[in-house]
Amino acid sequence: MRVKRYVADTLQDAMIKVKMDMGKDAVILHTRKFKEGGFLGLFGKVMFEVTAAVEDAPMPATASPEPGRSSVILPQSLAASDDEDAEIKTGLREDIQEMKLMINEMLNQMDSSNDVKVFPKTLQRYHQILVDNEVDDRLTKKIIKEVFKQLPHEDASDSDVVRDFLEQQILKLLKKPKPISFKRRGLGMQSIALVGPTGVGKTTTIAKMAATFSIVDKKKIALITADTYRVAAVEQLKTYGEIIGVPVDVVYTPPELSNAISRHTDKDLVLIDTAGRSHKNNEQMVELKSFLDAAEPSDIFLVLSATTKYKDMLEIVDSYSDIPITRLVFTKLDETSTFGLILNVVSRTQKCLSYVTVGQNVPDDIEIADPVKIVKMITRER
């Protein structure tokens, strides 16, 4: 039996060394954490030690001699009996069970520890990249842990392989985008309401949608605005409507909104612009809900700005929890350098992305959300 001691910065790194050196049949005999260096036991670097063993390849008890070589016959005293074979197998099962328990202990340690050093170094690097891109810390650790569980240990130091696993894991969280579709026959008129806080660009976004569907897709579109708090918003939407040849209705009450929708049953799509609401004003949120109840839209898109601070975004998302949001739109991607916020919101709301906007130009600067592109932006080293 060959016994060897391995020392590394993390327990995972030490286990990787064991696997690479001794192979999958290695048995863990002992593990410990200790401090190396320092002064009088202080300020030392935490290290991990794993002692492992592996059976040397046994020689056959009898063998036909190769040309020029004599045969080797083991003494009877060294030949394993059936009882000894059974004992060895039992020992191996116990060793395997012990290794499984150790791996579970390592994963539990990741859950309870705030120290990212429990991860292999390559995963530590990508952990930092996600944090730098403002992915929520708990979500980051969850992603890294899942990558570690799925990643073959021999590839844990391969940056390209780790990145591939990481990107696939984030893609799963982002899900497939769900843009507006006209493919289903007999669907009839669809009505889409856009809601969101002030200043995120709902009016410009709805104009981009109307122009795209009207000019590019040749669909019959109508616009309705209930954003009567801002005269400029009404005039802006009317101007856009005149340019692209789309009717624009202005409504002031929920019944007026319901009637306006009824007048456009011949359209393929009715887009409804709502007033920006402060997530801290409960009365405004109640009023918004009354408009939506009257409209009974096919879908409600929550429009959010990628430039919003994460803490504020959490409050905004929570304030819309009583609204039956179906999809998400992110604006102003051209005005930020970090994109983890998108992943945070998708994960928190469990709603699919629909569109993103990347500028003010109508109708050019809107596109169907591309999860692959977003993943690349989230995992980009800054």
N, C-alpha and C positions, 0 to 999 in steps of 0.2 A: 504493500500500500504506500502511495506517495502522499505525504502530508506537506502542506505549504501555507505560509501566512501571507496575506495580502493587506496592504494599507492604502487608503485613498481618502480624498476629501469628503466623500459622501458614501453612505452605505451602498447606494446604487452603483457607484463607480467601482467599489470593491467587488460587488457581485458580478459586474461585467468582466472584471479582470479574471475572476474565478472561472466564469463560463468560457472565456476566450482561451485560457491557458489549459484548463482541465477538461473542458467539454461538458456536455449535458449530464454526464453520469457522476459529476462531482457531488460530494456529500459535505454539507456545512457542519463543522464540528463545534464552532464557537464564534460568537460575534461580541465585539465590545466597542465602546466609544471612549476615547481618552484625549487628553490635551498634550500637545507636543510643543516644546519650547516654553517661552515665558520666563517669569521670575518668581520663584517661591510658589509655584503652582498658579500664579496669576497671569492673565493676558496670553495664555497659550492658545495655539490654534487647535480647534476641535478636529480630530481625525477619527476614522473608523477602521477597525481591524476585523478581518474575516479569516478564520482558519478553516481550510477545506482539505478534503482527502479524496483520492480516487484510487480504485483498485488497478494495479498493474495488469496488463494483459496476461492471463494465465497460459502456461505452456501445456500442451495436450499431454495426457497421461501416457499415451502410446502414440507413436508417430512413425510412419514409414520413412526411412532415411533417404534424404536427397543424395544424388550422386556425389561421392566424395565426403559424405558426412555420416556420422554414426547416429543411431537413434537414441532418444532420451527417454528413460523410463523413470517416472517419479516413484519414490518409495511408497508402499501401501499406507504408511502412517500419514503421508501428506495428501492422499486422495480424500476428497470430501465425501462424506456419507450422505444418505438421503436426509437424515435429521439435520446435518449441517447445512445442506442446501435449503431446507425449509427455514432454518434459522436466519440464513443470509437473506432470503426473500422477505422474511418478516422485517428484518432490519432495514432493508431497502424501502419497503412501504412506509416504515416509520420515518425514515429520512426524507422521503418525498413529502409526507404529511407535514413534517417539520419545516421544510422549505416553503410549502404553501402558506403555512402559518406566518412564516417570516415575511413573505411577500405581502400578505394581508396587513401585517404589522407596519410594514413600510408605507403602504397606502393609507392606513389609519393615521400614521405619523404626518403624512402630507395634509390630511384633513385638519388635524389639531394644531399643527405648527404654522407660525407665521414666517418661519425662516425658509426662504426659497432654496437654501443650500441642501435641502433634502432631495432636490432634483439633480440629475446629472448636469454637468456644466453646459452642454449644448441647450438643454431645455431651460436652464437658468437664463441663458442669453435671450431666448425667445420669450420667456416670461417678462423680461425687462422691456423687450420691444413692444409687447402688447400693452404693458403699463404706460410706456412712453406715448403710445397712441391712444391713451385714455380709455382703454378697456377696463371695466370694473374689476377691482382686485380679486373679489371672490369668484367672478366669472373666469378671470384669467387662470386662477389656480385650478378651477374645475376643468378647463380646457387642457391645461398642461398635464394634469393628472390623467385625463382620459387618453391623451397622446402617449404617456408613459405606459399605460396599461396595454395599449395596442401595439406599441413599437417593439419590434424584435430587439432584444438587449444588445445583440452584436452590432446594431445600427445606431445605438444611442449617441455615439460620438460623430456620426455622419450628418453634417449640417444640412445637406440637401435632402436626405431621407427624412430627417426630423421635420424640416420645413414642409415637405409634401404631406406628411401625416397631420401636421398642424393646420395646413390650409384645408384639408379634407374635413377635419373636425369643425372648423369655423363655417365651412360651406353647409354642413348639416344644420348648424344653428340658424344660419340665415335663411334657409329654405329656398324654394323656387319662387321667383317673383310672380305676382298676379296682376298684370295690367288689365285695362278695360278690353273686353273682347266682344266682337260682333259675330263670331263664328256660328253660334248656336241658332239654328233656324227656328222661327216662331217665337223668339224671345220677346219681341215687342219692344216698346220703349223702355229704355233704362234711365234711371235718374240717379245721379251721383252727387252727394253733398260733400263739400270740403269744409272741414272745421279745423280750428287751431288757434293758438294765441296771436296777439297782435304782432305785426312786424315780421312775420315769417314769409310773406309773399304769396298769400292765397290768391289774391286777385290776378296777379301776373301769371301764376301757375294755371289758374282756370282758363285764362286767355290763351295760353300756350296749348292747352289740351284742345280747346275749341278750334283753334286754327289748324292744328294737326289733323284732327278728325274730319273737319270740314273741307280743307283744301287738299290734303294728301289722301285721306281715305274716302273722300266724297260722300260723307255721311250727313244726314239732316240733323243739325244741332240747334239747340235753343239754350240761352243763358238766362238764369234768374239770379238776381242779387237781393239778399236781405240785409246787406251791409249798408244800412241807411244812416249809420252813425257817422260815416265819413263821406261827405259829398264828393270828395276827390276820387274815392274808390268807385262810386256810381258812375261818375263822368268818365273815368278811365275805362271801365268795362263797356260803357256805351260806345266809346270811341273804337275800342277793339272790335265790337260787334259790327259797327258800320264798315270798318275796313275789310273784314272777312265775310261780310254778308250774312251775319247770324243775328236773329232777333234777341233783344235783351229786355226782360221784364224786371221792374223794380217793385218789391213788395214790402209792406210795413208790418203786417200781422201774420200770424200762422194761417188763418183762413184765406187770406190773400195768396199765400204761398201755395196752399192746396189747390185753389182755383187756377192759378197760373200753370201749375203742372198739368191740370186737366185739359187746358187749352192746347197742350203740345203733345197729345197722344199720337200724333202723326209723325213725330220725330223719332230718330234712332236713339238719340241721347239728349237728356236735359242735365245740364251742369248747374249746380246751385252753390252760389257763393254766400257764405255766412259772415257775420261780423266777427272780428277778432275778439276773443274773450280773455279776460284776465283770469288766470287759474286761481287767484286769491279772492275773486268776487263770486260768491255763491249765487247771488241774484242773477247775475249774467249767465251763469251756467244753467240755472233753472229756465231762463228765457230761451236759451239755445235749445234746450231739450224740448220745449213746447213747439218750436219751429220744426224740429226734426220729427216729432210725433205727427205733426200735420202733413209733412212731406212724404213720410214713409218711403225714403229713398231705397233703391236697390242695394247701394253700398254707401258707407260713410268713410271717407278718407281723412285721417288725421295728418295734417300738414305741420311739419316741424323743421326748424332750422338747424343745420349741422354746426352752426357757430354758437349754439346755446351752451351755457355752462352745465356740466353734468348734474350738479345739485339742483339747479333750476329745472332741468329737464325731468328729473324724477318727480318734482312737485307737479309739473305740467301733466305728465302722463297719469299720475294718480288722480288729478282733478278731472280727467276725462274718463275715469273708470266706470261711471254710470252711463256713458254714451256707448251705444253698440258699435264701436269702431270695427271696421272689417279689414282695412289695409292702411299702409303707411306711405307717406310721401316725404322725402327729405329735400330741402332746398338749400341753396347757397353752398354747395360742395366746393365751389371755386373760391370761397372766402375762408377756408379752414385748411390746416395742414395735418390735423389729426381726425381719424375717422372711426375710432372705437365706439363713439357715442351711438352710431348706427347699430352696431352689434348689441350694445347694452339695451337699447329700446326694443329691438326685435326679440331679444331673449326675455325681457321683462313682460312685454305685452303678448308674446306668442302670436303676433300678427305678421302677415307677409308684407314685404316691400312691394310697392307698385311702380313708382316713378321717382327720379331724382332730377333736380335742376342744377345747372352749372353756369348760370349767367342770367342776364336780364333780357336778352334778345328773344322776341316772339316771332315765330314759334320754335326757333332753332335750339334754344338752350334747355330742352327737356328731353329725357330719354328713359326708356324702360330700365329699371334698376338691374344692373348686371352683378350678380353675387360674386363671380370670379374676379371682376375688376375691383369690387369693394374689398374682398379678401386680400388682394395684392396691396391695396392701400393700407389696410389695417396691419399687415405683417411687414410693411416696409420699414427698414431701419432708418432712423432719423439722424 
